[in-house]
Amino acid sequence: MAYGSGMYIEDQLAEIRANIAAAARKAGRAEDSVALLAVSKTFPVSDIMHAYADGQRLFGENRLQEAMEKMPAMPQDCEWHLIGPLQRNKVRKALEHGFSLLEAVDSRKLAEAISRIAGELGVTARILLEVNVDGEESKHGFTPAGLADEWDSLVALPHLEIRGLMCIPAPTETPEGARPAFAALRHLAEELRARGPLPLPELSMGMSHDYAVAVEEGATIVRVGSAIFGKRG
Ligand SMILES: *Cc1c(COP(=O)(O)O)cnc(C)c1O
């Protein structure tokens, strides 16, 4: 089946939904406790429409500019997450563009900027905090220790709703290889929940290669791109 054809996308979505349901059952979780975020970055609106026609409503883009071009071209009942890094000077634009969740908030400075601008706009911004679970220096995100240190000042930011944590672990040979990173994110969320006062319901982890393992480890959002739409060019 050709990449990008409606049939291809429909088949892939069916298989991924079945795999997510199976992984949830295996972990003793409700099948509907996991949201499939279809990562449509680099793919044209015509492909996104195929997924839409198959019932997909939740989409993720990693670049603000690209997202802003596609969002108005899609039906209104789509929901969008920004999953890529956000520059502080683009926060206002991002908040004005109706993402339901900013998933990659990777520093306290960025969280502060989002809270301040959300306050100016009279909205509450829903965010996830990105955690650098494998501690590679080159990567974005809070280290687990850094997040624990900054927690009190983060939860005090008035115009933010911190919904949970996300991670993008280093690529691994096998899906199993990512399990320790996913488990580490879950443990960190459990520690922060115990500290209070936030319920932190969301864990965004797992991509095309390893989403089933992520579901077994507690993911509530899996971010799947190439397994749905085909290889990116
Ligand atoms: C591109 C991307 C994904 C999806 O990756 P695939 O391997 O295509 O599923 C998930 N999360 C983030 C942050 C991304 O940038």
The ligand as an ORCA input file, in Angstrom:
! r2SCAN-3c Opt
* xyz 0 1
  C       8.254     13.598     15.490
  C       7.909     13.431     16.915
  C       7.177     12.316     17.357
  C       6.725     11.201     16.441
  O       7.794     10.460     15.999
  P       7.553      9.118     15.112
  O       8.777      8.335     15.338
  O       7.356      9.575     13.724
  O       6.346      8.466     15.670
  C       6.866     12.246     18.702
  N       7.239     13.211     19.565
  C       7.925     14.298     19.178
  C       8.291     15.315     20.193
  C       8.275     14.445     17.845
  O       8.973     15.533     17.468
*
